[in-house]
Amino acid sequence: MVRGVAYPGSQVTLLKDGQFVTSTVAGPNAQFEINFSGVTQGTYTFNVWAKDINGNRSVTFPFTVHLTSGVTNVISGIFLPPTISVNKKQVRYGDPITVMGAAIPNAQISVFFNSPVEIIKQVTADAKGLWIYTMDSLELGYGDHATKARSKKDAEISTFSQKIGFVVGTNNVAAIADHRQHSADLSGDASVNLVDFSILLYWYKRPLGATAPAGIDLNSDGKIDLVDFSIMAYQWTG
């Protein structure tokens, strides 16, 4: 059994050693509970991620546990960081850029802007867990920037969301929703990092049967080998 909090109405997915186990829907209070069985005793690496009601995916929450047969194993305390997106991939200097996402209802959201001097803004999620912050690009200046967020509820603080880049320039360019920008994003969290590496490593030189995750074979040659790892390394975001 896996318990935690995501976002109201979000679809929460559980992977075991890179394989899909099951998914569930978080309740109005953002809490979720995933029950599964049929796992033999041993040590496993699990990954949990969620997709909010707007289709944005969270970063993946990984954990490794030893399961004991004959007893109910409960993993609790999972606190997924907020989802995040921007409305522009380029904003004209002097115009606003909007950052938004989903979190636990009424959570305090810290929105970080990685500029020459880091800027932190605060906003509160509404009763449905949705949050939005409009940033004045005059505070940022021309050039490349990035934003990320984390949430706080009571004494609990999440890890960071994924980081999204944007440019302050001379014209506005709308952002196009792309929840999987890289073929090597096997976990679907908009990043290529150690979570994806662990999934690919599990399938290294294993037969790719019906249980293999979709898109695991990065060069579509029917096997997982060093070529797939080189593709992942090229797309690596960290």
ChimeraX attribute file (.defattr): number of C-alpha atoms within 10 A of each C-alpha:
attribute: neighborCount
match mode: 1-to-1
recipient: residues
	/A:1	12
	/A:2	17
	/A:3	16
	/A:4	18
	/A:5	23
	/A:6	33
	/A:7	32
	/A:8	24
	/A:9	21
	/A:10	27
	/A:11	20
	/A:12	24
	/A:13	19
	/A:14	22
	/A:15	19
	/A:16	18
	/A:17	18
	/A:18	26
	/A:19	17
	/A:20	16
	/A:21	17
	/A:22	13
	/A:23	19
	/A:24	16
	/A:25	21
	/A:26	22
	/A:27	16
	/A:28	16
	/A:29	17
	/A:30	19
	/A:31	19
	/A:32	23
	/A:33	17
	/A:34	19
	/A:35	14
	/A:36	11
	/A:37	9
	/A:38	6
	/A:39	11
	/A:40	11
	/A:41	11
	/A:42	10
	/A:43	12
	/A:44	16
	/A:45	16
	/A:46	22
	/A:47	23
	/A:48	22
	/A:49	23
	/A:50	31
	/A:51	23
	/A:52	25
	/A:53	15
	/A:54	11
	/A:55	14
	/A:56	23
	/A:57	28
	/A:58	31
	/A:59	27
	/A:60	25
	/A:61	18
	/A:62	16
	/A:63	13
	/A:64	12
	/A:65	12
	/A:66	11
	/A:67	16
	/A:68	13
	/A:69	12
	/A:70	8
	/A:71	7
	/A:72	11
	/A:73	15
	/A:74	12
	/A:75	14
	/A:76	12
	/A:77	11
	/A:78	18
	/A:79	21
	/A:80	26
	/A:81	29
	/A:82	34
	/A:83	30
	/A:84	26
	/A:85	25
	/A:86	22
	/A:87	18
	/A:88	20
	/A:89	17
	/A:90	22
	/A:91	24
	/A:92	18
	/A:93	21
	/A:94	16
	/A:95	15
	/A:96	18
	/A:97	22
	/A:98	14
	/A:99	20
	/A:100	18
	/A:101	25
	/A:102	31
	/A:103	34
	/A:104	30
	/A:105	21
	/A:106	19
	/A:107	24
	/A:108	20
	/A:109	27
	/A:110	19
	/A:111	24
	/A:112	18
	/A:113	22
	/A:114	18
	/A:115	16
	/A:116	11
	/A:117	8
	/A:118	11
	/A:119	13
	/A:120	13
	/A:121	13
	/A:122	12
	/A:123	16
	/A:124	20
	/A:125	20
	/A:126	16
	/A:127	15
	/A:128	17
	/A:129	23
	/A:130	23
	/A:131	24
	/A:132	19
	/A:133	19
	/A:134	15
	/A:135	16
	/A:136	15
	/A:137	18
	/A:138	13
	/A:139	13
	/A:140	21
	/A:141	16
	/A:142	17
	/A:143	13
	/A:144	15
	/A:145	17
	/A:146	14
	/A:147	22
	/A:148	21
	/A:149	26
	/A:150	22
	/A:151	28
	/A:152	20
	/A:153	15
	/A:154	7
	/A:155	5
	/A:156	10
	/A:157	16
	/A:158	16
	/A:159	15
	/A:160	19
	/A:161	23
	/A:162	23
	/A:163	19
	/A:164	19
	/A:165	17
	/A:166	19
	/A:167	22
	/A:168	23
	/A:169	17
	/A:170	13
	/A:171	11
	/A:172	17
	/A:173	15
	/A:174	12
	/A:175	14
	/A:176	11
	/A:177	12
	/A:178	11
	/A:179	17
	/A:180	17
	/A:181	14
	/A:182	17
	/A:183	16
	/A:184	27
	/A:185	24
	/A:186	26
	/A:187	25
	/A:188	22
	/A:189	25
	/A:190	23
	/A:191	26
	/A:192	24
	/A:193	20
	/A:194	13
	/A:195	23
	/A:196	21
	/A:197	19
	/A:198	15
	/A:199	22
	/A:200	24
	/A:201	17
	/A:202	13
	/A:203	20
	/A:204	17
	/A:205	12
	/A:206	12
	/A:207	12
	/A:208	15
	/A:209	7
	/A:210	7
	/A:211	11
	/A:212	15
	/A:213	18
	/A:214	11
	/A:215	12
	/A:216	22
	/A:217	22
	/A:218	22
	/A:219	15
	/A:220	10
	/A:221	10
	/A:222	11
	/A:223	18
	/A:224	22
	/A:225	18
	/A:226	11
	/A:227	14
	/A:228	20
	/A:229	18
	/A:230	12
	/A:231	15
	/A:232	22
	/A:233	15
	/A:234	10
	/A:235	17
	/A:236	17
	/A:237	14
	/A:238	11
